[in-house]
Amino acid sequence: MIGNTATATATEMQNNFGRYLALVQSGSEVIVTKNGKEVGRFIPRAAAVSYLTDSLTGILKGDTDIDQAKEKELKERYEITD
């Protein structure tokens, strides 16, 4: 999570975009909801780059077996036990 976090409905985001943009520019994260469910996040660019590079770290180093990582992710996502 980044600094402060705000939550806004899609309608609030649309009607007050400038306000939420200012929050993101100041380093905050905005969680966007629709019908009570999270549909996205509005985050500072630096955080987006950080998330992407962190998720690719093992792959970029070449020390990750893609098939093994995919299998592990699917097992965790669908709670499959061996």
N, C-alpha and C positions, 0 to 999 in steps of 0.2 A: 504494500500500500504506500501511497505517496502522501507526504504531509497531511493536509486536511482533506476530508472527503465530503462531498455534498451529494445529495440525491435529488433528482428532478424528474418529473413525468415528461413524456415526450411533448406534451402540449406546453408545459412550463418552459422547456428547453426552446421550443419554437418561438414562443412569445417573448422570451427574455434572453435570447442568444448572446447578446452583448455582455450581459451580466455573467453568464456562465463562461464565456470566452475569457473574460477578465480573471475569473477564478483559476482557470487552467493556466493562463499566462503567469499567474503568481505562484504556480507550482502545485495547485490543488487538483484533485481528481473529481470528476462528476460522473456519478452512476445514473444512467438514463433508464427509466422504467416505462412500461406500457401495460396497462391493465394489471398493475401490481407486480409485474415480473421484470427482472432486469433484462434489458435488451442490448445494452452496450455501455461502454465507458468512454469518456472524453478525458484524455490524459495529455500531459505535456509531451512534446516531441522527444525530449531527452529520455523520458521514462519509456516511451514506446521503443526507442532504439535499444535501451537497456534490456527490456523484456525479450526482444528478438535475439540479441546477442547471447543473453543468458540461456535461452532455449536451444541455441545452436552450438553452444560451447563444446559439448562432447562430440558432435558431428564434425565440427571444424578441426578439432584435434586429431580426428581420424581414429579415435579409440572407442567408437561406438559401433556395435553391430546393429544396423538398421532393422533387420528382421527381428532380432531379439528385443530391441527397444520397442518396436511396434507391438509385439506379442505381450510384453510387460504392460504397456499402456492399455491395451484392450482388456487384459485381465483385471487391472485396477479399475478401469471405467465400469466394467460389467460385473465386478466383484466375483470373479471366477477363482476358485481355489483348486490347487493341484490335488 
